[in-house]
Amino acid sequence: MCAKKFVPYANESDVLEIGGLSIENRVDRISISGDIDLTLDKPGLALAKQLQKLLGDVVAQLEKQALPSRLLKAMPGAFPHLMPARQKNASRRRRQERACS
């Protein structure tokens, strides 16, 4: 199995997909994009539970931290060693697909 535990804020590379949502891990934020339908059936319940677990993990990580009152935005190029997450995640996803097939 190619599944790996998604640890919020742990890195700049993990991507989790739940339904039509793409959840991207970053060291300073979690980015969620896409759509999801939580239907009134067993598949809808399963998706809702996955989202609930994800958000519970995010809240738990946030509660462990000494948080600033507001996150300062990084200047462009401030972290040249970090590839833009979307570009890095697309590249990583292609490598995983090849490894898992």
Biopython code that builds the backbone (N, CA, C, O; Angstrom):
import numpy as np
from Bio.PDB.StructureBuilder import StructureBuilder

atoms = [
    (1, "MET", "N", (0.846, -1.180, 0.000)),
    (1, "MET", "CA", (0.000, 0.000, 0.000)),
    (1, "MET", "C", (0.889, 1.240, 0.000)),
    (1, "MET", "O", (1.917, 1.261, 0.677)),
    (2, "CYS", "N", (0.510, 2.264, -0.744)),
    (2, "CYS", "CA", (1.329, 3.455, -0.871)),
    (2, "CYS", "C", (0.858, 4.578, 0.042)),
    (2, "CYS", "O", (1.398, 5.682, -0.018)),
    (3, "ALA", "N", (-0.126, 4.322, 0.877)),
    (3, "ALA", "CA", (-0.650, 5.375, 1.746)),
    (3, "ALA", "C", (0.379, 5.728, 2.815)),
    (3, "ALA", "O", (1.084, 4.862, 3.333)),
    (4, "LYS", "N", (0.448, 7.002, 3.128)),
    (4, "LYS", "CA", (1.371, 7.510, 4.134)),
    (4, "LYS", "C", (0.579, 8.435, 5.043)),
    (4, "LYS", "O", (-0.330, 9.125, 4.581)),
    (5, "LYS", "N", (0.909, 8.459, 6.321)),
    (5, "LYS", "CA", (0.180, 9.318, 7.255)),
    (5, "LYS", "C", (0.425, 10.786, 6.925)),
    (5, "LYS", "O", (1.565, 11.204, 6.717)),
    (6, "PHE", "N", (-0.644, 11.555, 6.880)),
    (6, "PHE", "CA", (-0.595, 12.990, 6.618)),
    (6, "PHE", "C", (-0.472, 13.684, 7.963)),
    (6, "PHE", "O", (-1.416, 13.682, 8.753)),
    (7, "VAL", "N", (0.689, 14.281, 8.230)),
    (7, "VAL", "CA", (0.923, 14.998, 9.478)),
    (7, "VAL", "C", (0.877, 16.489, 9.154)),
    (7, "VAL", "O", (1.778, 17.003, 8.490)),
    (8, "PRO", "N", (-0.161, 17.193, 9.616)),
    (8, "PRO", "CA", (-0.299, 18.618, 9.288)),
    (8, "PRO", "C", (0.935, 19.433, 9.674)),
    (8, "PRO", "O", (1.496, 19.266, 10.756)),
    (9, "TYR", "N", (1.340, 20.312, 8.768)),
    (9, "TYR", "CA", (2.446, 21.252, 8.957)),
    (9, "TYR", "C", (3.820, 20.581, 9.028)),
    (9, "TYR", "O", (4.791, 21.214, 9.443)),
    (10, "ALA", "N", (3.912, 19.313, 8.631)),
    (10, "ALA", "CA", (5.172, 18.577, 8.783)),
    (10, "ALA", "C", (6.154, 18.813, 7.642)),
    (10, "ALA", "O", (7.361, 18.665, 7.832)),
    (11, "ASN", "N", (5.657, 19.177, 6.457)),
    (11, "ASN", "CA", (6.557, 19.309, 5.312)),
    (11, "ASN", "C", (5.880, 20.109, 4.206)),
    (11, "ASN", "O", (4.763, 20.601, 4.370)),
    (12, "GLU", "N", (6.560, 20.228, 3.102)),
    (12, "GLU", "CA", (6.054, 20.978, 1.949)),
    (12, "GLU", "C", (5.692, 20.049, 0.797)),
    (12, "GLU", "O", (5.634, 20.494, -0.349)),
    (13, "SER", "N", (5.451, 18.784, 1.069)),
    (13, "SER", "CA", (5.284, 17.858, -0.045)),
    (13, "SER", "C", (4.049, 16.970, -0.005)),
    (13, "SER", "O", (3.590, 16.530, -1.058)),
    (14, "ASP", "N", (3.500, 16.693, 1.159)),
    (14, "ASP", "CA", (2.381, 15.755, 1.220)),
    (14, "ASP", "C", (1.108, 16.340, 0.629)),
    (14, "ASP", "O", (0.793, 17.514, 0.824)),
    (15, "VAL", "N", (0.392, 15.506, -0.090)),
    (15, "VAL", "CA", (-0.918, 15.856, -0.645)),
    (15, "VAL", "C", (-1.870, 14.734, -0.275)),
    (15, "VAL", "O", (-1.555, 13.556, -0.439)),
    (16, "LEU", "N", (-3.027, 15.109, 0.222)),
    (16, "LEU", "CA", (-4.070, 14.154, 0.577)),
    (16, "LEU", "C", (-5.284, 14.484, -0.263)),
    (16, "LEU", "O", (-5.624, 15.655, -0.433)),
    (17, "GLU", "N", (-5.939, 13.468, -0.788)),
    (17, "GLU", "CA", (-7.160, 13.699, -1.545)),
    (17, "GLU", "C", (-8.326, 13.034, -0.831)),
    (17, "GLU", "O", (-8.284, 11.851, -0.495)),
    (18, "ILE", "N", (-9.361, 13.822, -0.611)),
    (18, "ILE", "CA", (-10.601, 13.334, -0.006)),
    (18, "ILE", "C", (-11.724, 13.760, -0.939)),
    (18, "ILE", "O", (-11.993, 14.951, -1.099)),
    (19, "GLY", "N", (-12.374, 12.784, -1.550)),
    (19, "GLY", "CA", (-13.389, 13.123, -2.545)),
    (19, "GLY", "C", (-12.745, 13.961, -3.631)),
    (19, "GLY", "O", (-11.730, 13.562, -4.201)),
    (20, "GLY", "N", (-13.319, 15.118, -3.926)),
    (20, "GLY", "CA", (-12.761, 16.022, -4.911)),
    (20, "GLY", "C", (-11.881, 17.106, -4.307)),
    (20, "GLY", "O", (-11.520, 18.062, -4.994)),
    (21, "LEU", "N", (-11.533, 16.972, -3.032)),
    (21, "LEU", "CA", (-10.673, 17.953, -2.375)),
    (21, "LEU", "C", (-9.208, 17.538, -2.473)),
    (21, "LEU", "O", (-8.877, 16.355, -2.395)),
    (22, "SER", "N", (-8.359, 18.509, -2.641)),
    (22, "SER", "CA", (-6.919, 18.297, -2.598)),
    (22, "SER", "C", (-6.411, 19.084, -1.395)),
    (22, "SER", "O", (-6.580, 20.301, -1.320)),
    (23, "ILE", "N", (-5.792, 18.381, -0.464)),
    (23, "ILE", "CA", (-5.282, 19.003, 0.751)),
    (23, "ILE", "C", (-3.762, 18.971, 0.664)),
    (23, "ILE", "O", (-3.154, 17.901, 0.630)),
    (24, "GLU", "N", (-3.154, 20.155, 0.628)),
    (24, "GLU", "CA", (-1.709, 20.264, 0.466)),
    (24, "GLU", "C", (-1.077, 20.674, 1.795)),
    (24, "GLU", "O", (-1.501, 21.636, 2.436)),
    (25, "ASN", "N", (-0.072, 19.931, 2.182)),
    (25, "ASN", "CA", (0.652, 20.213, 3.411)),
    (25, "ASN", "C", (1.695, 21.283, 3.158)),
    (25, "ASN", "O", (2.376, 21.255, 2.133)),
    (26, "ARG", "N", (1.827, 22.209, 4.061)),
    (26, "ARG", "CA", (2.871, 23.233, 4.034)),
    (26, "ARG", "C", (3.385, 23.354, 5.464)),
    (26, "ARG", "O", (2.723, 22.900, 6.397)),
    (27, "VAL", "N", (4.529, 23.946, 5.642)),
    (27, "VAL", "CA", (5.054, 24.096, 7.007)),
    (27, "VAL", "C", (4.359, 25.218, 7.763)),
    (27, "VAL", "O", (4.448, 25.284, 8.989)),
    (28, "ASP", "N", (3.663, 26.108, 7.042)),
    (28, "ASP", "CA", (2.985, 27.222, 7.707)),
    (28, "ASP", "C", (1.496, 27.293, 7.428)),
    (28, "ASP", "O", (0.823, 28.207, 7.904)),
    (29, "ARG", "N", (0.972, 26.350, 6.668)),
    (29, "ARG", "CA", (-0.469, 26.355, 6.354)),
    (29, "ARG", "C", (-0.869, 25.028, 5.726)),
    (29, "ARG", "O", (-0.032, 24.266, 5.242)),
    (30, "ILE", "N", (-2.161, 24.777, 5.747)),
    (30, "ILE", "CA", (-2.753, 23.656, 5.027)),
    (30, "ILE", "C", (-3.634, 24.288, 3.958)),
    (30, "ILE", "O", (-4.510, 25.092, 4.274)),
    (31, "SER", "N", (-3.412, 23.934, 2.701)),
    (31, "SER", "CA", (-4.206, 24.485, 1.601)),
    (31, "SER", "C", (-5.197, 23.439, 1.129)),
    (31, "SER", "O", (-4.829, 22.304, 0.825)),
    (32, "ILE", "N", (-6.468, 23.839, 1.071)),
    (32, "ILE", "CA", (-7.533, 22.926, 0.640)),
    (32, "ILE", "C", (-8.204, 23.539, -0.573)),
    (32, "ILE", "O", (-8.623, 24.696, -0.541)),
    (33, "SER", "N", (-8.306, 22.761, -1.645)),
    (33, "SER", "CA", (-8.986, 23.244, -2.841)),
    (33, "SER", "C", (-9.837, 22.119, -3.424)),
    (33, "SER", "O", (-9.587, 20.938, -3.186)),
    (34, "GLY", "N", (-10.839, 22.515, -4.189)),
    (34, "GLY", "CA", (-11.701, 21.529, -4.836)),
    (34, "GLY", "C", (-13.115, 21.550, -4.302)),
    (34, "GLY", "O", (-13.514, 22.467, -3.584)),
    (35, "ASP", "N", (-13.870, 20.520, -4.664)),
    (35, "ASP", "CA", (-15.275, 20.379, -4.265)),
    (35, "ASP", "C", (-15.480, 19.007, -3.647)),
    (35, "ASP", "O", (-14.746, 18.057, -3.917)),
    (36, "ILE", "N", (-16.486, 18.940, -2.826)),
    (36, "ILE", "CA", (-16.875, 17.645, -2.266)),
    (36, "ILE", "C", (-18.372, 17.674, -1.994)),
    (36, "ILE", "O", (-18.912, 18.693, -1.563)),
    (37, "ASP", "N", (-19.027, 16.571, -2.243)),
    (37, "ASP", "CA", (-20.442, 16.413, -1.911)),
    (37, "ASP", "C", (-20.528, 15.392, -0.787)),
    (37, "ASP", "O", (-20.140, 14.236, -0.954)),
    (38, "LEU", "N", (-21.036, 15.825, 0.352)),
    (38, "LEU", "CA", (-21.256, 14.911, 1.467)),
    (38, "LEU", "C", (-22.702, 14.442, 1.372)),
    (38, "LEU", "O", (-23.614, 15.038, 1.945)),
    (39, "THR", "N", (-22.876, 13.367, 0.639)),
    (39, "THR", "CA", (-24.214, 12.853, 0.341)),
    (39, "THR", "C", (-24.804, 12.126, 1.547)),
    (39, "THR", "O", (-24.082, 11.686, 2.442)),
    (40, "LEU", "N", (-26.108, 12.012, 1.549)),
    (40, "LEU", "CA", (-26.834, 11.378, 2.646)),
    (40, "LEU", "C", (-26.869, 9.868, 2.422)),
    (40, "LEU", "O", (-27.930, 9.280, 2.211)),
    (41, "ASP", "N", (-25.689, 9.259, 2.473)),
    (41, "ASP", "CA", (-25.554, 7.816, 2.292)),
    (41, "ASP", "C", (-24.231, 7.371, 2.922)),
    (41, "ASP", "O", (-23.519, 8.186, 3.509)),
    (42, "LYS", "N", (-23.906, 6.091, 2.803)),
    (42, "LYS", "CA", (-22.685, 5.573, 3.435)),
    (42, "LYS", "C", (-21.414, 6.184, 2.852)),
    (42, "LYS", "O", (-20.508, 6.514, 3.618)),
    (43, "PRO", "N", (-21.304, 6.351, 1.532)),
    (43, "PRO", "CA", (-20.103, 7.024, 1.011)),
    (43, "PRO", "C", (-19.976, 8.465, 1.523)),
    (43, "PRO", "O", (-18.869, 8.932, 1.791)),
    (44, "GLY", "N", (-21.107, 9.167, 1.659)),
    (44, "GLY", "CA", (-21.077, 10.528, 2.201)),
    (44, "GLY", "C", (-20.588, 10.539, 3.645)),
    (44, "GLY", "O", (-19.818, 11.414, 4.042)),
    (45, "LEU", "N", (-21.035, 9.572, 4.417)),
    (45, "LEU", "CA", (-20.591, 9.446, 5.810)),
    (45, "LEU", "C", (-19.096, 9.163, 5.870)),
    (45, "LEU", "O", (-18.390, 9.743, 6.694)),
    (46, "ALA", "N", (-18.610, 8.284, 5.011)),
    (46, "ALA", "CA", (-17.179, 7.945, 4.995)),
    (46, "ALA", "C", (-16.334, 9.181, 4.683)),
    (46, "ALA", "O", (-15.307, 9.408, 5.322)),
    (47, "LEU", "N", (-16.763, 9.976, 3.705)),
    (47, "LEU", "CA", (-16.036, 11.202, 3.366)),
    (47, "LEU", "C", (-16.067, 12.198, 4.524)),
    (47, "LEU", "O", (-15.060, 12.834, 4.832)),
    (48, "ALA", "N", (-17.234, 12.326, 5.162)),
    (48, "ALA", "CA", (-17.368, 13.253, 6.292)),
    (48, "ALA", "C", (-16.434, 12.851, 7.435)),
    (48, "ALA", "O", (-15.843, 13.713, 8.085)),
    (49, "LYS", "N", (-16.300, 11.556, 7.679)),
    (49, "LYS", "CA", (-15.414, 11.079, 8.744)),
    (49, "LYS", "C", (-13.948, 11.346, 8.402)),
    (49, "LYS", "O", (-13.153, 11.678, 9.281)),
    (50, "GLN", "N", (-13.593, 11.201, 7.124)),
    (50, "GLN", "CA", (-12.218, 11.509, 6.710)),
    (50, "GLN", "C", (-11.911, 12.988, 6.933)),
    (50, "GLN", "O", (-10.840, 13.341, 7.426)),
    (51, "LEU", "N", (-12.865, 13.852, 6.562)),
    (51, "LEU", "CA", (-12.679, 15.289, 6.783)),
    (51, "LEU", "C", (-12.598, 15.612, 8.268)),
    (51, "LEU", "O", (-11.772, 16.420, 8.692)),
    (52, "GLN", "N", (-13.456, 14.981, 9.050)),
    (52, "GLN", "CA", (-13.453, 15.207, 10.492)),
    (52, "GLN", "C", (-12.098, 14.831, 11.103)),
    (52, "GLN", "O", (-11.564, 15.561, 11.937)),
    (53, "LYS", "N", (-11.549, 13.693, 10.683)),
    (53, "LYS", "CA", (-10.243, 13.268, 11.198)),
    (53, "LYS", "C", (-9.157, 14.248, 10.781)),
    (53, "LYS", "O", (-8.324, 14.639, 11.599)),
    (54, "LEU", "N", (-9.161, 14.647, 9.515)),
    (54, "LEU", "CA", (-8.168, 15.603, 9.035)),
    (54, "LEU", "C", (-8.221, 16.895, 9.846)),
    (54, "LEU", "O", (-7.195, 17.370, 10.332)),
    (55, "LEU", "N", (-9.414, 17.459, 9.991)),
    (55, "LEU", "CA", (-9.548, 18.722, 10.727)),
    (55, "LEU", "C", (-9.206, 18.555, 12.201)),
    (55, "LEU", "O", (-8.653, 19.469, 12.812)),
    (56, "GLY", "N", (-9.526, 17.403, 12.779)),
    (56, "GLY", "CA", (-9.127, 17.125, 14.160)),
    (56, "GLY", "C", (-7.616, 17.110, 14.309)),
    (56, "GLY", "O", (-7.080, 17.636, 15.285)),
    (57, "ASP", "N", (-6.914, 16.498, 13.327)),
    (57, "ASP", "CA", (-5.447, 16.470, 13.354)),
    (57, "ASP", "C", (-4.868, 17.873, 13.198)),
    (57, "ASP", "O", (-3.885, 18.217, 13.856)),
    (58, "VAL", "N", (-5.476, 18.686, 12.326)),
    (58, "VAL", "CA", (-5.014, 20.059, 12.123)),
    (58, "VAL", "C", (-5.185, 20.860, 13.420)),
    (58, "VAL", "O", (-4.266, 21.554, 13.854)),
    (59, "VAL", "N", (-6.357, 20.757, 14.025)),
    (59, "VAL", "CA", (-6.613, 21.492, 15.278)),
    (59, "VAL", "C", (-5.647, 21.039, 16.373)),
    (59, "VAL", "O", (-5.129, 21.866, 17.123)),
    (60, "ALA", "N", (-5.405, 19.743, 16.465)),
    (60, "ALA", "CA", (-4.479, 19.235, 17.487)),
    (60, "ALA", "C", (-3.074, 19.806, 17.294)),
    (60, "ALA", "O", (-2.419, 20.181, 18.266)),
    (61, "GLN", "N", (-2.608, 19.874, 16.042)),
    (61, "GLN", "CA", (-1.284, 20.451, 15.781)),
    (61, "GLN", "C", (-1.255, 21.934, 16.135)),
    (61, "GLN", "O", (-0.284, 22.418, 16.717)),
    (62, "LEU", "N", (-2.310, 22.649, 15.787)),
    (62, "LEU", "CA", (-2.380, 24.078, 16.104)),
    (62, "LEU", "C", (-2.361, 24.309, 17.614)),
    (62, "LEU", "O", (-1.704, 25.228, 18.102)),
    (63, "GLU", "N", (-3.086, 23.467, 18.344)),
    (63, "GLU", "CA", (-3.165, 23.630, 19.805)),
    (63, "GLU", "C", (-1.841, 23.326, 20.495)),
    (63, "GLU", "O", (-1.614, 23.793, 21.611)),
    (64, "LYS", "N", (-0.961, 22.554, 19.857)),
    (64, "LYS", "CA", (0.350, 22.226, 20.438)),
    (64, "LYS", "C", (1.352, 23.373, 20.324)),
    (64, "LYS", "O", (2.360, 23.401, 21.030)),
    (65, "GLN", "N", (1.066, 24.316, 19.431)),
    (65, "GLN", "CA", (2.022, 25.368, 19.093)),
    (65, "GLN", "C", (1.797, 26.637, 19.916)),
    (65, "GLN", "O", (0.694, 26.908, 20.393)),
    (66, "ALA", "N", (2.863, 27.392, 20.063)),
    (66, "ALA", "CA", (2.752, 28.764, 20.562)),
    (66, "ALA", "C", (2.538, 29.604, 19.307)),
    (66, "ALA", "O", (3.495, 29.932, 18.605)),
    (67, "LEU", "N", (1.299, 29.948, 19.029)),
    (67, "LEU", "CA", (0.949, 30.605, 17.770)),
    (67, "LEU", "C", (1.117, 32.118, 17.843)),
    (67, "LEU", "O", (0.816, 32.741, 18.862)),
    (68, "PRO", "N", (1.605, 32.704, 16.740)),
    (68, "PRO", "CA", (1.639, 34.168, 16.676)),
    (68, "PRO", "C", (0.216, 34.694, 16.518)),
    (68, "PRO", "O", (-0.691, 33.942, 16.163)),
    (69, "SER", "N", (0.023, 35.981, 16.779)),
    (69, "SER", "CA", (-1.325, 36.532, 16.602)),
    (69, "SER", "C", (-1.703, 36.572, 15.125)),
    (69, "SER", "O", (-2.885, 36.531, 14.782)),
    (70, "ARG", "N", (-0.714, 36.650, 14.263)),
    (70, "ARG", "CA", (-0.974, 36.646, 12.824)),
    (70, "ARG", "C", (0.275, 36.121, 12.117)),
    (70, "ARG", "O", (1.397, 36.464, 12.490)),
    (71, "LEU", "N", (0.075, 35.294, 11.103)),
    (71, "LEU", "CA", (1.175, 34.751, 10.321)),
    (71, "LEU", "C", (1.724, 35.827, 9.396)),
    (71, "LEU", "O", (0.972, 36.451, 8.647)),
    (72, "LEU", "N", (3.020, 36.043, 9.448)),
    (72, "LEU", "CA", (3.648, 36.989, 8.536)),
    (72, "LEU", "C", (3.839, 36.319, 7.190)),
    (72, "LEU", "O", (4.268, 35.167, 7.120)),
    (73, "LYS", "N", (3.522, 37.037, 6.120)),
    (73, "LYS", "CA", (3.708, 36.482, 4.786)),
    (73, "LYS", "C", (5.179, 36.551, 4.423)),
    (73, "LYS", "O", (5.842, 37.564, 4.646)),
    (74, "ALA", "N", (5.681, 35.462, 3.860)),
    (74, "ALA", "CA", (7.079, 35.430, 3.434)),
    (74, "ALA", "C", (7.253, 36.255, 2.167)),
    (74, "ALA", "O", (6.370, 36.301, 1.311)),
    (75, "MET", "N", (8.384, 36.890, 2.066)),
    (75, "MET", "CA", (8.705, 37.643, 0.864)),
    (75, "MET", "C", (8.985, 36.660, -0.263)),
    (75, "MET", "O", (9.552, 35.596, -0.016)),
    (76, "PRO", "N", (8.601, 36.990, -1.499)),
    (76, "PRO", "CA", (8.912, 36.093, -2.622)),
    (76, "PRO", "C", (10.414, 35.822, -2.670)),
    (76, "PRO", "O", (11.225, 36.745, -2.585)),
    (77, "GLY", "N", (10.769, 34.560, -2.806)),
    (77, "GLY", "CA", (12.176, 34.185, -2.856)),
    (77, "GLY", "C", (12.825, 34.048, -1.490)),
    (77, "GLY", "O", (14.024, 33.781, -1.403)),
    (78, "ALA", "N", (12.055, 34.226, -0.416)),
    (78, "ALA", "CA", (12.629, 34.135, 0.928)),
    (78, "ALA", "C", (13.090, 32.713, 1.252)),
    (78, "ALA", "O", (13.993, 32.520, 2.067)),
    (79, "PHE", "N", (12.481, 31.736, 0.624)),
    (79, "PHE", "CA", (12.835, 30.336, 0.840)),
    (79, "PHE", "C", (13.168, 29.694, -0.509)),
    (79, "PHE", "O", (12.390, 28.881, -1.007)),
    (80, "PRO", "N", (14.304, 30.041, -1.105)),
    (80, "PRO", "CA", (14.612, 29.541, -2.444)),
    (80, "PRO", "C", (14.750, 28.022, -2.496)),
    (80, "PRO", "O", (14.594, 27.424, -3.560)),
    (81, "HIS", "N", (15.043, 27.391, -1.356)),
    (81, "HIS", "CA", (15.192, 25.934, -1.344)),
    (81, "HIS", "C", (13.843, 25.216, -1.414)),
    (81, "HIS", "O", (13.801, 24.003, -1.620)),
    (82, "LEU", "N", (12.750, 25.946, -1.247)),
    (82, "LEU", "CA", (11.431, 25.330, -1.302)),
    (82, "LEU", "C", (10.773, 25.630, -2.637)),
    (82, "LEU", "O", (10.496, 26.786, -2.957)),
    (83, "MET", "N", (10.529, 24.599, -3.401)),
    (83, "MET", "CA", (9.824, 24.738, -4.665)),
    (83, "MET", "C", (8.382, 25.096, -4.353)),
    (83, "MET", "O", (7.860, 24.638, -3.336)),
    (84, "PRO", "N", (7.709, 25.896, -5.182)),
    (84, "PRO", "CA", (6.292, 26.159, -4.931)),
    (84, "PRO", "C", (5.543, 24.842, -4.718)),
    (84, "PRO", "O", (5.718, 23.893, -5.483)),
    (85, "ALA", "N", (4.719, 24.788, -3.691)),
    (85, "ALA", "CA", (4.078, 23.537, -3.272)),
    (85, "ALA", "C", (3.293, 22.879, -4.387)),
    (85, "ALA", "O", (3.380, 21.662, -4.551)),
    (86, "ARG", "N", (2.532, 23.632, -5.156)),
    (86, "ARG", "CA", (1.730, 23.010, -6.208)),
    (86, "ARG", "C", (2.617, 22.329, -7.243)),
    (86, "ARG", "O", (2.294, 21.236, -7.708)),
    (87, "GLN", "N", (3.721, 22.955, -7.607)),
    (87, "GLN", "CA", (4.641, 22.375, -8.570)),
    (87, "GLN", "C", (5.305, 21.138, -7.966)),
    (87, "GLN", "O", (5.412, 20.099, -8.618)),
    (88, "LYS", "N", (5.747, 21.260, -6.726)),
    (88, "LYS", "CA", (6.406, 20.146, -6.052)),
    (88, "LYS", "C", (5.442, 18.974, -5.865)),
    (88, "LYS", "O", (5.816, 17.820, -6.075)),
    (89, "ASN", "N", (4.196, 19.273, -5.468)),
    (89, "ASN", "CA", (3.212, 18.216, -5.238)),
    (89, "ASN", "C", (2.848, 17.494, -6.518)),
    (89, "ASN", "O", (2.666, 16.277, -6.504)),
    (90, "ALA", "N", (2.737, 18.217, -7.633)),
    (90, "ALA", "CA", (2.419, 17.584, -8.915)),
    (90, "ALA", "C", (3.538, 16.628, -9.308)),
    (90, "ALA", "O", (3.281, 15.520, -9.779)),
    (91, "SER", "N", (4.770, 17.058, -9.113)),
    (91, "SER", "CA", (5.921, 16.221, -9.431)),
    (91, "SER", "C", (5.941, 14.987, -8.533)),
    (91, "SER", "O", (6.185, 13.874, -8.997)),
    (92, "ARG", "N", (5.682, 15.196, -7.250)),
    (92, "ARG", "CA", (5.680, 14.090, -6.289)),
    (92, "ARG", "C", (4.560, 13.105, -6.588)),
    (92, "ARG", "O", (4.754, 11.892, -6.515)),
    (93, "ARG", "N", (3.379, 13.636, -6.927)),
    (93, "ARG", "CA", (2.239, 12.783, -7.238)),
    (93, "ARG", "C", (2.546, 11.890, -8.436)),
    (93, "ARG", "O", (2.180, 10.714, -8.434)),
    (94, "ARG", "N", (3.213, 12.426, -9.459)),
    (94, "ARG", "CA", (3.570, 11.616, -10.639)),
    (94, "ARG", "C", (4.528, 10.499, -10.245)),
    (94, "ARG", "O", (4.390, 9.370, -10.715)),
    (95, "ARG", "N", (5.506, 10.805, -9.379)),
    (95, "ARG", "CA", (6.443, 9.774, -8.930)),
    (95, "ARG", "C", (5.718, 8.689, -8.140)),
    (95, "ARG", "O", (6.016, 7.506, -8.307)),
    (96, "GLN", "N", (4.771, 9.071, -7.282)),
    (96, "GLN", "CA", (4.021, 8.094, -6.496)),
    (96, "GLN", "C", (3.174, 7.209, -7.397)),
    (96, "GLN", "O", (3.101, 5.997, -7.193)),
    (97, "GLU", "N", (2.531, 7.814, -8.398)),
    (97, "GLU", "CA", (1.694, 7.035, -9.308)),
    (97, "GLU", "C", (2.523, 5.985, -10.038)),
    (97, "GLU", "O", (2.076, 4.852, -10.214)),
    (98, "ARG", "N", (3.746, 6.362, -10.468)),
    (98, "ARG", "CA", (4.604, 5.401, -11.150)),
    (98, "ARG", "C", (5.026, 4.300, -10.181)),
    (98, "ARG", "O", (5.083, 3.132, -10.564)),
    (99, "ALA", "N", (5.323, 4.658, -8.925)),
    (99, "ALA", "CA", (5.774, 3.677, -7.941)),
    (99, "ALA", "C", (4.653, 2.734, -7.522)),
    (99, "ALA", "O", (4.907, 1.570, -7.212)),
    (100, "CYS", "N", (3.425, 3.222, -7.509)),
    (100, "CYS", "CA", (2.294, 2.420, -7.037)),
    (100, "CYS", "C", (1.660, 1.588, -8.137)),
    (100, "CYS", "O", (0.849, 0.710, -7.841)),
    (101, "SER", "N", (1.999, 1.830, -9.385)),
    (101, "SER", "CA", (1.338, 1.082, -10.474)),
    (101, "SER", "C", (2.088, -0.168, -10.833)),
    (101, "SER", "O", (1.667, -0.905, -11.725)),
]
sb = StructureBuilder()
sb.init_structure("model")
sb.init_model(0)
sb.init_chain("A")
sb.init_seg("    ")
for serial, (resi, resn, name, xyz) in enumerate(atoms, 1):
    if name == "N":
        sb.init_residue(resn, " ", resi, " ")
    sb.init_atom(name, np.array(xyz, "f"), 0.0, 1.0, " ", f" {name:<3s}", serial, name[0])
structure = sb.get_structure()
